[in-house]
Amino acid sequence: MEMQQVRYFLAVAQHSNFSRAAEACNVTQPALSRAIQQLEDDFGGRLFHRENRFTHLTDLGQIVQPHLETVYSATVKAKQLSNDLRHLNRVPLKLGIMSTISPLEIVDLIAALRERYDGLELRLCDAGAKDLRDRLLKGALEVAIYALPGEGVDERTHALPLFDEQMVIAVHHEHPLVKQGFFPVKDLNGEPYIRRKNCEFAGFADNILREKGVTCRPTYWSERDDWTLAMVAAGLGFAFMPANSVKHTGVMALPVVDPEFWRRVNLVTVRDRPHSPGVGALVREAMRKKWFGLKAIARPQVQDNTQKKKTKKRHSAFV
């Protein structure tokens, strides 16, 4: 059974006339009649009572009609969806964003997608990095943007590096180390600490601090960076945050030193999984966009000697 035969059958059932059905289908009547006869051979019986002026369904035709209508409707819908995907007309894209990335950078990316791909339906969710990875691997997301410092390469995924960002200590503007301009790791010992629950460094940074003989016991826990900054501004403690997230009156960002901490944020997909054109559009825009004023890393660049020396000072926290 071919879809063309089903289409002809439904046309005859609608018009109750072979000639009008052939005209509606833009086909000759003999061709339409042959197709109907082949369909009847497949079903093993007559589908229509053929009369001069009035053609109507047989009992067998009435039985198969709703099933063929369903099959044909589903086929038309599938072809339309396929066409939409090819031409980016109404294409859904399930994208996960790590909740600790600056919203302004993501808004820029969304704006670019909207401008260039009008039919792209972006379905966003924000969560912690490990949660995003789990959703991505399970198929609940098509693509995700996150960082997992200290973890080795996950062979199940493919990562395009977007940007590197230094981690800093957010402190009250009157903290004694503000004048110094940086925050040595050893000085974290005993400081009141506001723990960000979605921090991707959780566990990884703790081990490094332990090696330095530093103990940080959280005095407060927060799921939101705006609440964390508000508590820092109130003098309730310090927070470990991405440099570009420290934007609050009364809060200063001090780079952590000895060692430095950096995170590399990647655009991640699942290897060998077929991707929609929406994913391709996102990749193009993410590579075109400037992240915090710099081009996307995308591929490792050859570093000059100065950059090499700087890189050696950073702690190896890249994914």
Beta strands, then each sheet from edge to edge (+ up, - down):
strand 1: 48-49
strand 2: 56-57
strand 3: 91-98
strand 4: 120-127
strand 5: 143-146
strand 6: 157-172
strand 7: 183-184
strand 8: 193-196
strand 9: 218-222
strand 10: 239-242
strand 11: 251-257
strand 12: 262-270
strand 13: 290-291
strand 14: 294-295
sheet 1: 1+ 2-
sheet 2: 4+ 3+ 5+ 12- 6+ 10-
sheet 3: 4+ 3+ 5+ 12- 6+ 11- 7-
sheet 4: 8+ 9+
sheet 5: 13+ 14-
end
